[in-house]
Amino acid sequence: MNGNSAIRQFHRWTSIVFMVAVIFNTVMLVLGRQATWVGLTALFPLILLMITGLYMFALPYLAKSRTPSPARDAA
């Protein structure tokens, strides 16, 4: 497994953790047991999702800048 597929797999599993945290937050809200720590349970996976998502979003642009274009080779 190379680095990019490991990041994608980590992103997938983190999204599952985030979904469970949001469901837990919603259930606690409906039961009336809302606390600050319950609201923050989804924050950590959300930050990880943002970081890995931005990395995967930037991958095609980084790959374009690393591969030489035919116009540069001809010059």
N, C-alpha and C positions, 0 to 999 in steps of 0.2 A: 504494500500500500504506500503510494507516494504521498508527499506533503499535501497536495491539493485535495486528493480524495479523503485524506484524514480530516482536513478542515471541513469538507462537505459533510462527512459522517458526524463529526462533532456538532455541526450546525443543526443537523437533523435531530439528533438526540436532545440537544439543548432546546429545540422548539417543542419537543414533547414535554420536557420538564416545565417550560414556560406555560404550556397549555394546562398542565395539571395545577400549577400555581394559580393561574387565573380562575380555574374551576373552584379550587379551594377558597380563594378570596371571595368568589361569588356566593358560595355556600355559607361561609361565615357571615357575610353581609346579610343574607336572607335570615339567618338564625339570630341576628342581632348581636353577635359576639365580635363585632369589628374592633380590632386593635391595630395599633400602628405597625407592629411587627407582621401582622397578617397582610397588610397592604404592601409591605416591603418584600414579601416573599417572591413576587414576580419581578422585582427590580433587578436582582443579580442575573438571572437568566436573560432578561431583556438586554442588559448591557453586553453580555457575551454574544447574543444574537446580533446586536448592532455591529460589534467589532468584526465578527466573522462574516457577516453579510456585506459590510463595506469592503473587506478584503476580497471576497469573491466577486463583488461588483467591479473592483479595480483590476482583476486579473486579465481580462481581455485587453485593456488599455496598456497594461504593463507589458504584455506579450507583444503587442504591436510595436512598442518602442524598442524592444530588444531585437526583433527580427529586421535585418536590413531590407530596405525596399529596393526594387530593381532600378529605380531612378538614381539612387545613391551609388549603386554598383557601377553604373555606366559612366559616372562622372570621374 
